[in-house]
Amino acid sequence: MKREIAKYVSECDVCQRIKADHLKTTGILQPLAVPAWKWEDIHMDFIVGFPRTQKGYNSIWVVIDRFTKSAHFIPVKTTYRAKQYAELYISRIVSLQGVPQTITSDRGSLFVSRFWEQLQTALGTNLIRSSTYHPQTSGQVERVNQILEDMLRARGLTYSTKWDECLPLAEFAYNNSTREFAYNNSYQKSLEMAPFEALYGRRCRTLLNWSKPGERVTFGPDLVTQAEEQVKFIHSNLKRAQSRQKSYSDKRRRPLVFEKGDHVYLQVSPMKGVHRFGVKGKLAPRDHRKMWASSRLELPPHLAAVHDVFHVSQLKKCLRVPKEVVDTSQIQIEPDLTYQERPIKNP
C-alpha cells in the first residue's frame, strides 16, 4: 500500500503543476554544426529600447558570422517594414559578404514575415528559427548584444542621442580586438585571434602597430595556402570549443525523451512572461496545463497564436492520463469544507 500511495501522490495533477522542480535542467546541449566557411552561416537579432537619435534610429540590427565571429551593427527604426530591412540586408550584408547558406534567428515579426521568407527562398538561404521562448538557440548573438550594449553604455553620457554615430567605431573595436588590446573581452578565445584576422587572414592596420619584430608579410601563392591553413585551424578550434562547452553544460543537465502521443506540462515562469498565456501573478502555476506531445505540441485553442515548438527544458512529463484526473477548479467548496455533488445527467 505504501508504494501505491507514493505513486498516487507523485501523479497528483495539482502537485505536478505547482511544486518546484529541484532536479537538473532537462535537455542536453545540442550545438549547431560548425560552419565550413566564412559568412556561410550567420546569426541575426535586434537590440531595442535605445533613446531615439536625431536621425530617428531607436534599434540596432546585429548580424554575426558564426565562423569568424565578425559582426555588423546596423542602426534601424522599429517602424521599418520588411521591404526596408530587405534593402538594408542587400546593401549592408550581401554586397559585402555574399549570400549566406543559413540564417539563425528568433521568431521576431520580421523573421517570420512572408516577405522575408520569400526573399530568402529566392536567394537560396535556409532559415533556422529558435524554439519558442528559448533565446539560448542564438546564444552567440545574445553575447555580442551584451558587449555592444556595454560599449554604447560607456559612451551614453556623452552620446545619448548620437549613439548611432558611435556604431562604426564600436564595430571596428569589436572586430579588431586582440589579446593585447581587448575591449570587453571581445578577443575570441575559441578562434585564438580577433574576428577581423579570422575573416581576412591578417591583422587590421590601425594607429597602433600590431606587427611584431621580424614578422614576415605573406604574398602570392603562400597567402592562399596560409588562408586555407587558417580556416582549418579555426574549424578545429571551434569544434574543440564546442566539445568543451557541451561537456561543461551536460554536467548540469539530464536527458529527457518524449514519445509521440505523450502528455506533457508546458512550464512557464513569471520571469518569462506568464501573462502571455493569460496567467498573471506570483502565485500562478509553474506549469500551464497538459498537452499532447509529438514533434510539436498540440496546443489548446487559446494558445493558437503561440508557436507550437518548445525546447525540452520547458516541458515536463505528465505522470497520469488526463481523463483520470478530476479538475479540482470545478469543485465549489463550502465554508464548512463540504461540497454538493451534482447528479449526473442521463444522455
C-alpha positions as CSV (number, residue, x, y, z in Angstrom):
1,M,0.0,0.0,0.0
2,K,2.9,2.4,0.8
3,R,4.1,2.0,-2.8
4,E,0.6,2.7,-4.2
5,I,0.2,5.8,-2.0
6,A,3.6,7.1,-3.2
7,K,2.6,6.5,-6.8
8,Y,-0.7,8.3,-6.3
9,V,0.8,11.3,-4.6
10,S,3.5,11.6,-7.4
11,E,0.8,11.6,-10.0
12,C,-1.2,14.4,-8.3
13,D,-2.2,16.9,-11.0
14,V,-2.0,19.9,-8.7
15,C,1.3,18.9,-7.2
16,Q,2.9,18.4,-10.7
17,R,1.7,21.8,-11.8
18,I,2.5,23.8,-8.6
19,K,5.5,22.3,-6.8
20,A,9.1,23.4,-7.8
21,D,11.3,21.0,-9.6
22,H,14.7,20.6,-7.9
23,L,16.2,18.2,-10.5
24,K,18.8,19.1,-13.1
25,T,17.6,21.1,-16.1
26,T,16.3,18.8,-18.8
27,G,17.8,18.7,-22.3
28,I,21.4,18.1,-23.0
29,L,23.3,20.7,-25.1
30,Q,22.9,20.3,-28.9
31,P,25.3,22.7,-30.5
32,L,24.9,23.9,-34.1
33,A,27.2,22.3,-36.6
34,V,30.5,24.2,-37.2
35,P,30.3,26.2,-40.5
36,A,32.6,25.2,-43.3
37,W,33.5,28.7,-44.5
38,K,33.2,32.4,-43.7
39,W,29.8,34.1,-43.7
40,E,28.0,31.0,-44.9
41,D,26.1,30.7,-41.6
42,I,25.0,33.8,-39.7
43,H,23.0,34.9,-36.7
44,M,20.6,37.9,-36.7
45,D,18.9,39.7,-33.8
46,F,17.6,43.1,-32.8
47,I,18.6,45.3,-29.8
48,V,15.6,47.6,-29.0
49,G,14.8,50.2,-26.5
50,F,17.5,52.7,-27.3
51,P,16.9,56.5,-27.0
52,R,15.7,57.9,-30.3
53,T,18.6,59.6,-32.1
54,Q,18.5,62.8,-34.1
55,K,18.1,60.7,-37.2
56,G,15.2,58.7,-35.7
57,Y,17.0,55.4,-35.0
58,N,16.0,53.5,-31.9
59,S,17.2,50.0,-32.5
60,I,20.2,48.1,-33.7
61,W,20.2,45.2,-36.2
62,V,23.1,42.8,-35.2
63,V,24.4,40.4,-37.8
64,I,27.2,37.9,-36.9
65,D,29.1,35.3,-38.8
66,R,29.1,32.1,-36.9
67,F,32.6,31.0,-38.2
68,T,34.8,34.1,-37.8
69,K,32.6,35.8,-35.2
70,S,32.8,39.1,-37.2
71,A,29.8,41.3,-36.9
72,H,27.9,44.2,-38.5
73,F,25.9,46.7,-36.4
74,I,23.2,48.5,-38.4
75,P,21.1,51.3,-36.8
76,V,17.4,50.9,-37.7
77,K,13.9,52.1,-36.7
78,T,11.2,50.0,-35.2
79,T,8.8,51.4,-37.8
80,Y,10.7,49.8,-40.7
81,R,8.8,47.4,-42.9
82,A,10.2,44.1,-44.2
83,K,11.0,45.7,-47.6
84,Q,13.2,48.3,-45.9
85,Y,15.0,45.6,-44.0
86,A,15.5,43.6,-47.2
87,E,17.1,46.7,-48.8
88,L,19.5,47.1,-45.8
89,Y,20.3,43.4,-45.9
90,I,21.3,43.5,-49.6
91,S,23.3,46.8,-49.2
92,R,25.0,46.1,-45.9
93,I,25.4,42.3,-45.8
94,V,25.0,40.6,-49.2
95,S,27.0,43.2,-51.0
96,L,30.0,42.8,-48.6
97,Q,29.8,39.1,-47.6
98,G,27.7,37.4,-50.2
99,V,24.6,35.3,-49.7
100,P,24.7,33.0,-46.7
101,Q,23.5,29.4,-46.7
102,T,21.7,29.7,-43.4
103,I,20.3,32.4,-41.1
104,T,19.6,31.6,-37.4
105,S,17.3,34.0,-35.6
106,D,14.5,34.2,-33.1
107,R,10.8,34.4,-34.1
108,G,10.6,38.1,-34.4
109,S,7.9,39.7,-36.6
110,L,10.5,40.4,-39.4
111,F,11.9,36.9,-39.4
112,V,8.5,35.2,-39.7
113,S,7.1,37.6,-42.2
114,R,6.0,36.2,-45.6
115,F,8.1,38.8,-47.5
116,W,11.3,37.8,-45.6
117,E,10.7,34.1,-46.2
118,Q,10.1,34.6,-49.9
119,L,13.2,36.8,-50.2
120,Q,15.4,34.2,-48.6
121,T,13.9,31.4,-50.6
122,A,14.7,33.3,-53.8
123,L,18.3,33.8,-52.6
124,G,18.6,30.1,-51.7
125,T,19.1,30.8,-47.9
126,N,17.7,28.4,-45.3
127,L,16.0,30.0,-42.3
128,I,16.6,28.4,-38.9
129,R,14.4,29.8,-36.1
130,S,14.8,29.3,-32.4
131,S,12.2,27.3,-30.4
132,T,9.5,29.4,-28.6
133,Y,10.9,31.4,-25.6
134,H,14.3,29.8,-25.8
135,P,16.9,32.5,-26.8
136,Q,19.8,30.1,-26.0
137,T,19.5,28.9,-29.6
138,S,21.1,32.1,-30.6
139,G,23.4,32.4,-27.6
140,Q,26.3,33.8,-29.6
141,V,24.4,36.8,-30.8
142,E,23.0,37.4,-27.3
143,R,26.6,37.6,-26.0
144,V,27.6,40.1,-28.7
145,N,24.5,42.1,-27.9
146,Q,25.7,42.4,-24.3
147,I,29.2,43.5,-25.5
148,L,27.7,46.2,-27.8
149,E,25.3,47.5,-25.1
150,D,28.3,47.9,-22.7
151,M,30.2,49.7,-25.4
152,L,27.4,52.2,-26.0
153,R,26.5,52.5,-22.3
154,A,30.1,53.6,-21.6
155,R,29.6,56.5,-24.1
156,G,25.9,57.1,-23.2
157,L,26.5,60.1,-21.1
158,T,28.1,62.0,-24.0
159,Y,26.3,60.5,-27.0
160,S,22.9,59.7,-25.6
161,T,21.1,61.0,-28.7
162,K,24.0,60.3,-31.1
163,W,24.8,56.6,-30.3
164,D,24.2,55.7,-33.9
165,E,27.3,57.7,-34.8
166,C,29.3,55.5,-32.4
167,L,28.3,52.2,-34.1
168,P,31.1,52.2,-36.8
169,L,33.8,52.6,-34.2
170,A,32.0,50.1,-31.9
171,E,32.0,47.6,-34.8
172,F,35.7,48.3,-35.5
173,A,36.6,47.8,-31.8
174,Y,34.7,44.5,-31.6
175,N,36.1,43.1,-34.9
176,N,39.7,44.1,-34.2
177,S,40.2,43.4,-30.5
178,T,43.3,41.3,-29.8
179,R,44.8,39.6,-26.8
180,E,46.9,42.7,-26.1
181,F,44.1,45.2,-26.6
182,A,40.7,43.6,-25.9
183,Y,37.7,45.8,-25.5
184,N,35.4,44.0,-23.0
185,N,37.0,40.6,-23.9
186,S,35.8,40.5,-27.5
187,Y,39.0,38.7,-28.4
188,Q,37.7,35.3,-29.4
189,K,39.3,32.6,-27.3
190,S,37.7,29.9,-29.4
191,L,39.4,31.3,-32.5
192,E,42.6,32.4,-30.8
193,M,42.5,35.6,-32.8
194,A,40.4,38.7,-33.5
195,P,37.3,38.4,-35.8
196,F,39.0,40.7,-38.4
197,E,42.0,38.4,-38.6
198,A,39.8,35.3,-38.9
199,L,37.9,36.9,-41.7
200,Y,40.7,38.5,-43.8
201,G,43.7,36.4,-42.8
202,R,45.7,39.2,-41.4
203,R,45.6,41.7,-38.6
204,C,43.9,45.0,-39.2
205,R,46.1,48.1,-39.8
206,T,45.4,50.6,-37.1
207,L,47.0,53.6,-35.4
208,L,48.8,51.1,-33.2
209,N,51.4,48.8,-34.7
210,W,50.2,45.2,-34.3
211,S,53.2,43.7,-36.2
212,K,55.9,42.0,-34.1
213,P,59.6,42.4,-34.8
214,G,60.7,40.0,-37.5
215,E,57.1,39.2,-38.5
216,R,57.0,38.1,-42.2
217,V,54.4,39.5,-44.6
218,T,53.0,36.8,-46.9
219,F,52.3,37.4,-50.6
220,G,51.3,35.4,-53.7
221,P,50.5,31.6,-53.6
222,D,51.8,31.5,-50.0
223,L,48.9,33.8,-49.0
224,V,46.3,31.3,-50.4
225,T,48.0,28.4,-48.6
226,Q,48.1,30.4,-45.4
227,A,44.4,31.3,-45.7
228,E,43.4,27.6,-46.2
229,E,45.5,26.5,-43.2
230,Q,43.9,29.3,-41.1
231,V,40.4,28.1,-42.0
232,K,41.3,24.5,-40.9
233,F,42.8,25.9,-37.7
234,I,39.7,27.9,-36.9
235,H,37.4,24.9,-37.7
236,S,39.4,22.7,-35.4
237,N,39.4,25.3,-32.6
238,L,35.6,25.8,-32.9
239,K,34.9,22.0,-32.7
240,R,37.2,21.7,-29.7
241,A,35.5,24.7,-28.0
242,Q,32.0,23.2,-28.7
243,S,33.1,19.9,-27.3
244,R,34.4,21.6,-24.2
245,Q,31.2,23.7,-23.8
246,K,29.0,20.7,-24.2
247,S,30.9,18.8,-21.6
248,Y,30.6,21.6,-19.1
249,S,26.9,22.1,-19.9
250,D,25.8,18.5,-19.7
251,K,27.1,18.1,-16.2
252,R,24.2,20.3,-15.1
253,R,21.6,18.8,-17.3
254,R,19.8,15.5,-17.8
255,P,18.3,13.9,-20.9
256,L,14.5,13.7,-21.3
257,V,12.9,11.8,-24.1
258,F,9.2,12.0,-25.1
259,E,7.3,9.6,-27.3
260,K,4.6,10.7,-29.8
261,G,1.3,10.9,-28.0
262,D,2.7,11.5,-24.5
263,H,1.0,14.1,-22.4
264,V,3.3,16.9,-21.0
265,Y,3.1,20.0,-19.0
266,L,4.3,23.2,-20.6
267,Q,6.4,25.0,-18.0
268,V,6.0,28.8,-17.7
269,S,7.6,31.3,-15.2
270,P,6.6,34.8,-14.1
271,M,10.2,35.9,-15.1
272,K,9.5,34.7,-18.7
273,G,6.1,36.5,-19.0
274,V,3.3,34.2,-17.8
275,H,0.9,37.0,-18.8
276,R,1.3,35.8,-22.4
277,F,-0.6,32.7,-21.5
278,G,-3.4,34.6,-19.7
279,V,-2.0,33.8,-16.3
280,K,-0.6,36.6,-14.1
281,G,0.9,36.9,-10.6
282,K,3.5,35.2,-8.4
283,L,1.0,32.5,-7.3
284,A,0.3,31.4,-10.8
285,P,1.0,27.7,-11.6
286,R,4.5,26.9,-12.7
287,D,3.2,24.5,-15.4
288,H,0.4,25.7,-17.5
289,R,-1.6,22.6,-18.4
290,K,-1.4,19.2,-20.0
291,M,-0.8,18.9,-23.8
292,W,-0.2,16.2,-26.3
293,A,3.5,15.7,-27.2
294,S,4.8,14.8,-30.6
295,S,7.4,16.5,-32.7
296,R,5.3,19.6,-31.8
297,L,2.9,20.3,-29.1
298,E,-0.8,20.1,-29.7
299,L,-1.7,23.4,-28.1
300,P,-5.2,24.4,-26.9
301,P,-7.2,26.8,-29.0
302,H,-6.5,29.8,-26.7
303,L,-2.7,29.4,-27.4
304,A,-3.2,29.3,-31.2
305,A,-1.0,32.4,-31.6
306,V,2.0,30.8,-29.9
307,H,4.4,28.7,-32.0
308,D,4.0,25.0,-31.1
309,V,7.7,24.0,-31.0
310,F,9.3,24.2,-27.5
311,H,12.6,23.3,-26.1
312,V,12.6,20.2,-23.9
313,S,13.7,22.2,-20.9
314,Q,10.2,23.9,-20.9
315,L,8.4,20.6,-20.8
316,K,7.6,18.1,-18.0
317,K,6.2,14.6,-18.5
318,C,2.6,14.2,-17.2
319,L,2.5,11.1,-15.0
320,R,-1.2,10.5,-15.2
321,V,-3.6,10.3,-18.1
322,P,-5.7,13.5,-18.2
323,K,-9.0,11.7,-18.4
324,E,-8.3,10.0,-15.0
325,V,-7.7,13.4,-13.3
326,V,-10.5,15.3,-11.6
327,D,-10.5,19.1,-12.4
328,T,-10.5,20.5,-8.8
329,S,-11.1,24.0,-10.1
330,Q,-14.7,22.9,-10.9
331,I,-15.4,21.8,-7.4
332,Q,-17.1,24.5,-5.3
333,I,-16.0,24.2,-1.6
334,E,-18.4,25.5,1.0
335,P,-17.2,27.4,4.1
336,D,-17.6,24.3,6.2
337,L,-15.3,22.4,3.8
338,T,-18.1,20.4,2.2
339,Y,-19.4,20.4,-1.3
340,Q,-22.6,19.5,-3.0
341,E,-22.3,16.7,-5.6
342,R,-24.4,17.4,-8.7
343,P,-26.3,14.5,-10.1
344,I,-25.1,13.1,-13.5
345,K,-27.5,13.9,-16.3
346,N,-28.7,11.0,-18.3
347,P,-28.0,11.2,-22.0
